[in-house]
């Protein structure tokens, strides 16, 4: 698989990295594929290669200081990439293709970005043919005291170091280079998905009209099913799909957070469903 690399500066500082997976004559709406926090493009490369092999025009995004990209500041929060990295990526992909829309496909924290962006910018919904959020939740990762305490520790360490070291959350393949996870921890401790200015993102999802898929892993402790389902239920789109990856739904096993995007079950049972959904919406 050949790739074309782009390093794109953002108007308010920092730069994103994009990797276009090159296939002859790709078809359909371009797909921007975003990783989650404490990760980079390598974590979603298998997914991107699968969809590129299906003929889609796939672009892997590294955002907010991950991989080859650079954050505007180590003190930026979760909202910064939603309102800076994301529109830069969308404009870049639309500028390099003849299409008027993109799909956004993301794992974990990368799924928050379009939901926050479109909640505040309904005028930009026409640029999105669809959003797929895999293992994305904002409010239910700290249901008990011990998880809330861990969230407070995460906030403290991140505040002091201006980053979240990988040993604090050894789930991805790199550390989180900003204060971003402080905001995520606050959302889960309070069980309210609020912006720094008090904007209620969960409530605003009722105005979401973009076709959306929410994928949850039956064994996911980072993005518990109940948290993913809360986002799904809040979305107002008439075209929305709930995918629960567990045995009761016909999957080989209950999938954990990382298993949604890597491993044989993901490639054989999850990725083909996504490819079918993208194909149907591209044709529509």
Secondary structure, DSSP 8 states (H G I E B T S, - for coil): -EEEEEEEE-TTS-EEEEEEEE-TT-EEEEEEEE--TT--GGGGHHHHHHHHHTTEEEEEEE-TTSTT-B-S-TT--HHHIIIIIHHHHHHHHHHHSS-S-EEEEEETTHHHHHHHHHHH-GGGGGGEEEEEEES--SS-S--SHHHHHHHHHHHHHHHHHTSB-TTTSTTSSS-B-SSHHHHHHHHHHHT--B-TT--BHHHHGGG--S-EEEEEETT-SSS-HHHHHHHHHH---SSEEEEEESGGGT-SS---TGGGTSSHHIIIIIHHHHHHHHHHHHH-
